[in-house]
Amino acid sequence: MKDAKQYFDNHDAVDQLYFTSDGLAFFDEQNATNHALRLDDYTITTKTRTEVDNELAELANETWDGLEYDPLDELDAE
């Protein structure tokens, strides 16, 4: 997901990307398909800019039930 966000941030005109199972992103579905044929897993996942933005927003708003802040978890705590 993080990689998808970075691709979209770097390419403003792109609204959809095609990811192969090895994590490579393609602007064109046919190029993704051609690359996937060389892999053990032929799966291609399509992600839109809106989907990625929504998924990242959900992750940012997710609550961590049952976990409390522990000051001893700080890096400089002794």
Secondary structure, DSSP 8 states (H G I E B T S, - for coil): -HHHHHHHHH-TT--EEEEETTS-EESSHHHHHHHHTTSS---EEEEEHHHHHHHHHHHHH---TT----GGGSTT--
